[in-house]
Amino acid sequence: MQQTELIEIVVNGEARRVPDGLNLADLLEVLGVVPGRVAVELDRAIVRRPEWSVTRITPGAKLEIVQFVGGG
């Protein structure tokens, strides 16, 4: 069984350890975030949804994940 290396990142101000080699779409899945109604900022830049699958998460990355909530 292969051991996966973990990297440290910051998500919404909280330090997290996640598997190395993830792209942004993979990271959302690992974090249990439903991607339908979220916006993601990586290192102070908004990442558009079409770029999620090609945007690699690197050690020390700082992410803000904002979930939109409907209501009235």
JOLIN-V425356 format. One record per residue. N is the residue number from 1. RES is the residue in one small letter. SS is DSSP state (2 for helix, 1 for strand, 0 for the rest). NEAR is the number of other ideal C-beta (glycine too) atoms within 8 Angstrom. D_CENTER is the distance of its C-alpha to the mean C-alpha in Angstrom with 1 decimal. Layout:
n:N res:RES ss:SS near:NEAR d_center:D_CENTER
n:N res:RES ss:SS near:NEAR d_center:D_CENTER
//
This chain:
n:1 res:m ss:0 near:2 d_center:25.7
n:2 res:q ss:0 near:3 d_center:23.2
n:3 res:q ss:0 near:4 d_center:21.3
n:4 res:t ss:0 near:7 d_center:17.6
n:5 res:e ss:0 near:6 d_center:16.9
n:6 res:l ss:1 near:8 d_center:14.2
n:7 res:i ss:1 near:12 d_center:12.5
n:8 res:e ss:1 near:9 d_center:11.9
n:9 res:i ss:1 near:14 d_center:9.1
n:10 res:v ss:1 near:12 d_center:9.3
n:11 res:v ss:1 near:10 d_center:7.3
n:12 res:n ss:0 near:7 d_center:9.9
n:13 res:g ss:0 near:4 d_center:12.5
n:14 res:e ss:1 near:6 d_center:12.2
n:15 res:a ss:1 near:6 d_center:12.3
n:16 res:r ss:1 near:9 d_center:10.5
n:17 res:r ss:1 near:7 d_center:11.6
n:18 res:v ss:1 near:12 d_center:9.7
n:19 res:p ss:1 near:9 d_center:11.5
n:20 res:d ss:0 near:9 d_center:12.1
n:21 res:g ss:0 near:5 d_center:12.0
n:22 res:l ss:0 near:11 d_center:8.7
n:23 res:n ss:1 near:11 d_center:7.7
n:24 res:l ss:2 near:14 d_center:4.8
n:25 res:a ss:2 near:9 d_center:7.0
n:26 res:d ss:2 near:9 d_center:7.6
n:27 res:l ss:2 near:12 d_center:4.4
n:28 res:l ss:2 near:13 d_center:5.0
n:29 res:e ss:2 near:8 d_center:8.4
n:30 res:v ss:2 near:9 d_center:8.5
n:31 res:l ss:2 near:10 d_center:7.5
n:32 res:g ss:0 near:4 d_center:10.1
n:33 res:v ss:0 near:9 d_center:8.8
n:34 res:v ss:0 near:5 d_center:11.3
n:35 res:p ss:2 near:8 d_center:10.2
n:36 res:g ss:2 near:4 d_center:13.7
n:37 res:r ss:2 near:7 d_center:13.8
n:38 res:v ss:1 near:12 d_center:10.7
n:39 res:a ss:1 near:7 d_center:10.2
n:40 res:v ss:1 near:13 d_center:7.3
n:41 res:e ss:1 near:12 d_center:8.7
n:42 res:l ss:1 near:12 d_center:7.9
n:43 res:d ss:0 near:6 d_center:11.0
n:44 res:r ss:0 near:5 d_center:12.9
n:45 res:a ss:1 near:6 d_center:12.7
n:46 res:i ss:1 near:6 d_center:11.7
n:47 res:v ss:1 near:11 d_center:10.2
n:48 res:r ss:0 near:6 d_center:12.4
n:49 res:r ss:2 near:6 d_center:11.7
n:50 res:p ss:2 near:4 d_center:14.1
n:51 res:e ss:2 near:9 d_center:12.1
n:52 res:w ss:2 near:14 d_center:8.8
n:53 res:s ss:2 near:7 d_center:10.8
n:54 res:v ss:2 near:6 d_center:12.2
n:55 res:t ss:0 near:10 d_center:9.6
n:56 res:r ss:1 near:7 d_center:9.3
n:57 res:i ss:0 near:14 d_center:7.3
n:58 res:t ss:0 near:6 d_center:10.4
n:59 res:p ss:0 near:7 d_center:12.0
n:60 res:g ss:0 near:8 d_center:12.1
n:61 res:a ss:0 near:10 d_center:9.0
n:62 res:k ss:1 near:9 d_center:8.9
n:63 res:l ss:1 near:13 d_center:6.3
n:64 res:e ss:1 near:8 d_center:8.1
n:65 res:i ss:1 near:13 d_center:7.2
n:66 res:v ss:1 near:8 d_center:10.8
n:67 res:q ss:1 near:7 d_center:12.4
n:68 res:f ss:0 near:7 d_center:15.7
n:69 res:v ss:0 near:5 d_center:18.7
n:70 res:g ss:0 near:5 d_center:21.9
n:71 res:g ss:0 near:3 d_center:25.3
n:72 res:g ss:0 near:2 d_center:28.6
//
